[in-house]
Amino acid sequence: MTPAIPTRGIVLTLFVWCALTAAKSHISEPPYIEPAFTTVPRTSPAGAPLFETETIQLTDSVLRKLKTTPSTAKYAQQFIFDNDKPPNSTRRKGFCKTYPGDHDWPSNPTWDVFDNLLGRGALIPTVPIAAPCYDSKWGPKNEVKCGDVTARFNTPYLHEGDPTSIMFPIYQGRTCMPGNPTVDCTLGGFPQFVVNATTVAQVQLALNFARNNNLRLVVKNTGHDYLGKSTGAGALSIWTNNNKQIEFLLNYQGDGYAGPAMKVGAGVTVREVYAAAEKNGVSALGGISPSVGFSGGYFAGGGHTPLSGLYGMAADHIMAINLVTASGHFMTASARSNPDLYWALRGGGGGTYGVVTSVVVRVHPKVPVTVAKFSFETSQNVSDEAFWLAVRKYYELHIPFTNAGTYSFYFIFNRKETTNGELRFQMQPFFAPNHTIESYNALTKPLFDTLKSLSIPVTFTKNVTYYGSYYPAYMDSWGNNMFPVGTVKTMAGNRILPRGHFQDAAKLNATLEVLKQHVDNGFHLGGYHQAPRNRANVDNAVSTAWREAVSFLIFGSRPVPDNGTVADMQTATDELIDEILKPWKDLAPPSQYGGSYLNEAAVMEPGWQHSFYGLKYEKMLEIKQRWDPRGLFYGPTAVGSEEWEVRDGDRGVQTQDGRLCHV
């Protein structure tokens, strides 16, 4: 029996395999070796049966068979579990992960055997998504295919459906980019091979093979990642995106909770979770970008959500997590099963403690929502002073707005970015769960009264609209939008501002002064008002900054051209860190419950440990070292990553195009 692979995965694998065969890939066609797995019962301590793909596992009995089968006996040690904790001396200074071309890089026959044990075709040699735009080792330039990739390069689904492509290529190293003939098409920061992992056994085989051969390991779900955690030069990658299982559990019985829940596979996106919740008459917590992988970095980063004012962070509602840990063993993390791991996985960062195969998440009653979109700006009749007084009023209302459970997504644009050189405030949208039009109007009346008193015209790009449930409100607000990705032009950073900065008059004045100076310096920002707090009254690794937040601001560097030099990139990096982020960090340091959301952060931010993870970082690091003593899981700015460095040379910003070495 061959492990079950979804149709999407079969089509993709066959396409890539045929292309590589035509290009004379070094993977040969050895005699058939039976895939390494067995089927286990569906019972699980997670409180919900295993998915069928989770019952397909690697076990000690399967490994014993590998050791006694002539065709696999000499390779069996490369796939065994890790049962022994290594002494600290094994982490010697300068120790590097095995890299292509090293004498201990696995041989071609070894890769062949690995592919057979996975189920032939599940191991995919990387072909950069823009390879058709170049004459390269993957074949001659193909104008038609290149045109298609170029046209869709800024859409998330192109990258989500590819085994290795990521949505923010600056951190991959900008290799093999479409429409940029000044660079070559090489693997660069892309992994060497990818496992299209649709079963637990395939995840286990990949983890064991990487660990036992000292290979760098990365995990990619959708590739929606601002820091390059889903890619890495010379790595073996585990691609989880084809695990699209969703099961609604009407009467879930978990640790301390009984009620409706959903079990969600590793590859399910936020929009797919929302659609399933709507179908079953409930509401689920998720982010605003529809292409984000729910069971990957989203909940692992805490998971801020438009429903945070009612229920808090998405991680607070994860009841159980099925995963494969660094030892290669499949297990469940919950309040009763491996509670330390359960604590860390909920908010302690993705790609850090294991490879998640599914989660059980608590869901909530259907929630009505009222939504509006509006903007105001300077003009011949509206002065800068009036504009900033209106913005001040909006900031003064953050406390009552968040106390009322509402959420916003807005932009403030500087003069250089608008048609007529105006300053513009653009609400996209004001999102009010559990509010009627009447209660929304009453809540926002002080803001619109101020705008009227200042003689500032307001343009409504979406009239105040009431929705009977969350999903249609979400789709009209964000789900039907195509968030642009694939760009190499801008690097992001952010800051979470605590409640105290909006309650204390002096701190509010300081906040508004930094905001005004930021815009006067020619930068724009995107912002949210939201207050997740700890509404579920749980203990987990969610950053202490989120527990005090009422404002979350996202910034971007000045654009760097596609053919920008190292000096251009360094200038943009320095400007982002020193001129854009530093004033906000000085304003709200971690000691005052300021911080940064770790999934939309600046990869070069100094002191990221406490900015990204809050005041609990040391506990997370202790758990990381307990569960991953060999440092198998690495990601830039992930817990424990300070023990490693990517030797990518001088790029102007940290990329993943280089050898990974211990420091």
N, C-alpha and C positions, 0 to 999 in steps of 0.2 A: 504493500500500500504506500502510495506517495502522499506526502502531506498536502492538504487542501490549500489551494491558492486561489484567491478571488479572480474572476475573469479579467478585471482590469490589470491585475498583476501578471497574468499569463500573456496578455497581448503585449504589454510593455516589455516583459522579459524576452519574448520571442523576437520582437522588433530589434531590441538591442543586441540580442545574441546573433541574429542573422547579419546585422551590420558589422559586428566584430569579426565574425567568421570571414566575411568578404574582405575585411581589412587584415586578414591573416593574424588574428589574435594568437598569443602564445598558448592560450588554453587549448589543449588537444582533446581528442575523443578517446579516452582510455576505456578499457573494458568496464562494463556496467558494475557499479558497486551499489548495494542497497542503501537507501537513505537511513540515517541513524535516528530512530525514534521508536517510542512505544506509545500506546494510548492508555491513559490513566482515567479513573472515575471522575465524574464532573463535580463531585462534592468538594466544598471549599470552606475554609474558615472565614471567608469574606462575607458569608451570609447569603450569597447568590451563587448558583452553579457556574462552573467554568464555562467559558465559550468553548465550542468544539475545537477551535484552533489552540486553545490553552490546554486541552487534554493531550495534545501531541507533544510529548516531552522527551528529553534526554535523561536517562536514568543510569544508575550504577550497573544494572543488568545489561543495558545496551552497550555500555562501555566495556564490560567484560567480553561481550561478543566481539567487539572491535579488536580486542587484544588477542583473540583466538582465531580470528578469520585471516587466512593467509594474505589476502589482498589489502588488508587494513592494519595488520598487526604492527608493522614498523612505524605507522603513523599514529597509533592509538594514544600515545602519551601526549600528543598535542591537543587532545580534546577532553582530557580528564578534568574533573572539578578541582578546585583549590580548597583543600581542607585545613591547611596549615597556615598560621599567621607567620609572616616572615619577620626576622629580627630587623630592627631599625638600621642595622649596618648595611642592609641590602640597598638602601637609598643613598648611595654614595654620591658625592659631589661630582657633577659633570656627566653622570650616567644618562644616556640617551635612549630613546625608543629606536628599535630597529627600523632602518630606512631603506627604501629600494636601492639596490646596488651594494648594500652591506653583505659581508660573507655569510651572515646568519639569517638573511632574508629568506623566507620559505622558497623552496625550489618549485619549478613549474609542475612536476608530478604531485607535489604536496598540495598546491592549489587545485589541481585536478581532483584529487581525492576529496578535498574539502567540498568542492562543488557537488560531487556525487553524494556525499553524506548529507548535504543540505537538501538534496533533491535537484537533479541536474537542471541548470538554468537559473537557480536562485542566486548564484554568485555572478555578479555583473561587473566586468571591467569598466571603469569610468570612461565615458565619452562626454566631454564638455558640451553643454547644450548648444553653444554657438559654433561648434566645430564645422558645420556646413558653410560658415562664412569665410573659411580659410582653406588653403591647400596645406594639409597636415598629414600626419601619420594615420589619421582616421579617414583619409580619402580626399579627393579633390573638392574644390569649392563648388557649392551648389546654390546658384542664385535664387532659385525658387524657395528652397528650404531656408536659406539665410533670410530671405525677405519675410517669411512667416515668423521666424524666431525674433527678428528685429521688431516687427510690428507688434508682437505680443510680449516683449521683454519686460514691460512695465506692468503686466498683469500678474497677479499672484498665482493663478491656476497653472500657468506654464511651468513655473518653478516647483509648485507642489507636486505636479505629476511627473517630475523628472527625478531619477534616483539620487542625483548629487547636487543639482543646482540650488542655490540659496538666493534669497530675495534682496540681500544687501551685499553686493559683491566687493565693496571696498575691503571688507575683512577677509575675503577669500584671496585677495591680492590683485584683483582686476585682471586676471589672466583670461584669454580667449573670450573677449567681449565682442558682441555684435556691433557693426558700424564703427569699429575703431581699428583701422588697419595699421596703426603705429605700434601695436603689440602683436606678439606671436600667439599662436594657439598651442598652449601647453597645459599639462595637468595643474601646474602651479599649486594653489592651496586646496585643490580638490583631492578627495581620498583616492587611493589606488584601486580599491575594489569596494563593492557594495553588496551586502546581503539583503535581498528583498525578503524581509523576515515577516512571514505571515503565520508562523507557528511559534510556540514557546521553544520547541526543540531547535529551531533555526537560530533564535536569539541565543540560546545556551551554547550551541556549537560555535557561534561567532565570538561570544565573550571568552569562552575557553581557549579558542584558537588564538585570539589576540593576546590574551594574558600569557599563555604558555609559550608564545613566540615573541613576547616583548614588543608587540606591535602597538602603535598608537590606535586608539579606538575612538570613534565619534558616533553619535546617534543623530539621525535626521528624521523628523516627522514631516512637516510641511516645508521647512526651510525658512519660516518666517522668524528671523532672528537678527537682531541689530548688532550682535557682537561677534559673530563667526563661530558660535558654539557647534553648529551643525556641519562643519567642514574641517579639514585638516590634511596637510600634505603628507603623503606616504602612509595614510591611515587605512584601516579597515572600517567601513561605515555600516551601521545597522539602520536600514530604512524601514520605518514602521507605518508609513502612511496608508498602506493597503488594508489595514485592519479597521474595517468600517462597521463593526458590529455595534448595535444599540439594542438594549432590552429594557423595556419598561417593567418595573417591579411594583405592583400596586400595593402589596403588603409586605414590604421589606422589613425584616427583623434584624437589626444591627446592635452594636454595642451602645446602649443608652438611647436608641432611637427605634421607633416602630412607625412605619408609614410609607408613603410613596417614594420611590427612588428610581434612578436609572443606572444601569450598568453600561459603560461606554468604552469601546475599544480604543486602542492607542492612536489610530489614525483618524478618528472622528474630529471634524472641525467644529468650531463654535456655532456656525450657522446650522449645521446638521443636528447639533444638540438642541438648539432652539426649535427647529422644525419638529423634532420628535416630541419635545415637551408640549408644543401646541397641539399636536395630533392626539396626545393623551390627556389634554385638558389641564395641564399644569404649567408652571413657570420654572425655568432653570437659570442659573447664574452663569454668565459668560462675558466675554469682552465685546468690544465694538467692531473689531475687524473680523469679517466672516471667515477668512482663510486661516486663522490661528488654530493650531491643534489643541483641542481642549485637554486631552489627557497627557500632554507633553509639558512644554515650558509654561503654558498658561497657568494651570493650577499650582505648578511647582514654584512659580514666581509670586504666588499669593492670589492673583486673579482679581484685579479690580473690575467692577461691573456696573452697568447702569442701575442695577437693583441693589447696590451697596448700601444705600440709605435705608433700605428695609431689612436686609439680611446680612450685610457685611461682605467679607471677601469670599470668593468661590472656594478657596482652600478650606475655609471653616466648615464646609458642608460635604467634604469628602469623607465617606464613612469607612471605606476600605480600599486598599491599593494592591493589585497583583503585579508582581515584578520579578525580574531576574537580577540577582545581585552580582557583585564582582566575582564571587566564588563560582558563579555559574548555576546556582541553585534557584529554583522557582519557589516563591513564597508569597505570603500575604502579610501586609502591614496594616494593622488596625489598632484600636484602643487596647485590645487584649493580646493580639498577635504581633510580636516585635514592636512594642509601643515606642521605643526610641527611634526606630526607623520611620514609623508612622508620623511621629512628631516632626522629624526633619524633612520628610518628603513634602509636607504641606507648607510650602513657602520657602524652603531652603534651597531652591534653585534646580533647574532642569539639568539632565545629563551629569548628575553628581553622585548619586547613591545607587543607581541601578537603572534598568531599562523597564519602564512601565508597560505592561501589556493590557491592562484595563483598570478602571476605577469604578467604584460604586459611589454615586453622588446623590445626596438628599435633594428632592425637588419640593416646590412650594405651590400654593394655590394659584389659580389664574389671577393675574394682576392687570387691572385696567391702567392705562397710561394716557396722560395729556401731553401733547408735544407742540412746540412752536419754534420757528426759525425767524430771526430778525437781525437787523444790522443798523448801525448809525455811524456817522463819520463827520469829519471836519469839512468845512466849505467856506465860501465867502461870508456866509451868515452864521457859521458855527466856528468859534475860535478854538484854539488848542486848549485854552484854559477850561472852556466849557466841556470839551471832550473828556479831559482828565477828571473833571468833577463828576461826570456821569460814570466813568470807569470806577472812580472811588466809591460811588454809591453802590455799584454792583459788588465790590469787594466788601463793603460794610454789611451787605446782606448775605454774605457767605454763611454766617452762623444760622440765621433764621431759615435760609434756603436748605441747608443741610439738615437742620433739625426737623424740617418738613419732609425729609426723605428724598429730596430731588437731586438731580444730577445734570451737569451741563457739559457741552463740548464747544469751545469757542476759540476764536483767533483774534489777535490784535496785530494789525499790519502797519508797518511804517510807511513813510511817504514814498520811498523808492519802489515799493511793491504794488502800488495802487495806480489806477489809470490817470487820475488828475492830481497825484501827489498829495492825497489826503491821508489822514490817520483814520483807520477804520476798525471798529469793533464788530465782529461777525459771530452771532450765536448760531451754532450748527449741530444740534438744537439745544433748547432748554427741555429737559426730559423729566416729567413729573409722574412717577408711578403712584398709584392709588389716589390720584387727584382727578376731580371733575374739572370742566372748563371754569366753572364758578370758583372753585377753590384755588385753581391756578391763577385766575385773575386777581383774586384777593391777595394771594401770596406775593405776586409780582407787582402789585399796584404801587408800592413805594418807589420801585425802580422807574416805572413809566411816568409816575408823577414828577420825579426828578428830571427826567428827560424833557417833559413838557415844560417844566418851570425854566429850564435852560434853553428853551426854543430849539431843541434838537429834533429834527424829523426822524422818525423810525420807519424803516422799510421792512415789511413782513414778507420774507420769501416763502414762508409757509404759515398760513393762518393757524390760529390755535385750534388743534384738532384732538378729539377724544377717540381713543381706541379701547375696545372691550377687552383686549388681552395684550400681552407683551409682544408677541411675535410680529404682528403687523406693524406695531409702533416701531419696533427695531428695524424691520425691513425698510420702512419708509425713511427712517433716520440714517441708517448706516448700511444695512444688509444689501441694498441694491446699488450701493456705491462701489466703485473699484478703487480701493486705496492703492496709490501708485507705489510700486516696488521696482527692484532691478536697477535703481539709479546708482551711479557712482559719484554723484555730485555733492551730497550733503551727509554729514555725520550728526547723529543725534545725541542729546543729553537731556537731563530733566532734574526737577527738584520737587519734593513733597514738602508742603508748608503746613505747620501744625496749627491747631485751633488757637493756641495762645497768641499767635501773631495776628489774629483777627479779633481777639478780645481785649488786648492791651492797646491803647491808643498810640503810644510811642512806637510799638512794634508794627502796627498797621501803617503808620506814617513812613517808617523805614522800608517796609515792604513796597509801598507805592512809589517811593523814591527810586528804589532799585528797578522797579518795573518801568518807570518813565525813562530812566537813564538807558535801560536796555533797548527800548524802542528808539530813543533819540540817537543811539549809536548805530542805527540802521538794521537792527535785527527784529524779526517778528517772533511770535510765540503762539503755541496752542495750549489751551488750558481747560481744566475741569474744576467745577466745585463738586465735591463729594466727601462724605464722611463715613467710611466703612466701620470704624471703631471695632468693637468686639461684640457684635450683636448676638452671636451664637454662644458666647461665653465659653470659648474653647481655649486650649493651650496648644500652640503649635509654633512653627518657625516663621510665621508671617512677621515681617519687619515691624518693629516698634513704631516706625514712622507712620505706617498705615493706620495704626490704632489711634493716632492723634490727628490725622490729616483732615483738612477741610479744603485744601487746594493742591492740585497737581499740575505742574507746568512743564511743557516739553519745548526744547529749543533745538535749533539746528545751526551748524556752521555755515559760513558762506559757501556757495557752490564751488566745487573743484571740477574743472573741465575733464571730459573723458580722457584726454591725453595729457592731463596734468602731471607735472614733474614731482619728484620726491620733495623738492623744496615747496611746491604748491601745497602738497599734502601736509607737510610739517607746519606750514603757516596756518592752514585751516585747523589743524589739531591744536596748536598753541593758542589760537584765538578762541576755540571752543572751551578749552580748559581754563585759560587764564583770564580771558575777558568776558566770556559769556557765563560760564558756570560758577567761577570763583565768587563773584558778588552774591549770588544766591546761596552758595554754600556757607559763606561767612554770615549771611543773614540768618540761616536756619541750619546750624550744625547738628550732627547726630545727638550731641549731649542735650539739645533742646528739642529733640524729636523731629528734626528735619532729616531728610534722606533722599534717596533716589530709587525709582522703580527699576529693579535689576534687569527687566526685559526690554527696556527702551533707554538704555543708559550709554554713557560715554566709556568706551573700552579702556581709555587711558586715564580715567579719573583717579587722582591720588586718594588714598584712604578709602578705596571702594568697599573694603570689608564692612565698615560700620555704616557707610552711606547706603550701600545696597541691602545689607542684611540687618541693620539696626543694632541694638544692644545685646543681641543673642548670638553674635557670630561665634564666640568661643565655644559655646555648647554645640553649635552645628559642626565646627571643625573637629571636635572630639568624636562626634558620631560618625563623621566622614572617615576619620582614621580608623575607627573600629570596624566599619563595614567594608572599607576599601583600602586596606593597609598597603597594597602595592601601588596605589595611585593609578588604577586602570582607567577611571573616569576623569577626564580632564576637559575643561572648557574655560575659555578666557573669562576671568573674574568669577568663576565658580568657586564654591567653598573648597579650600585647599589648593587652589591653583597657584598661589604664591610660591609653592614648592617647585614650580616648573617654569620654563621659558621656551618660547618658540623662536628659534634662531633664524629669523627671516631677513637679516641684514637691515639696511637703512631704508625704510619705506615711508617714513613720515608719520606713520600710525601703525599700531600693532596689527599685523595680519596673521593668517594661519598658513602662509606659504613658506614653511621652513621646518627644520628638524625640531622635534620636541625633546627637551633635555631637562633633567633634574638640576636644580640649583643648590 
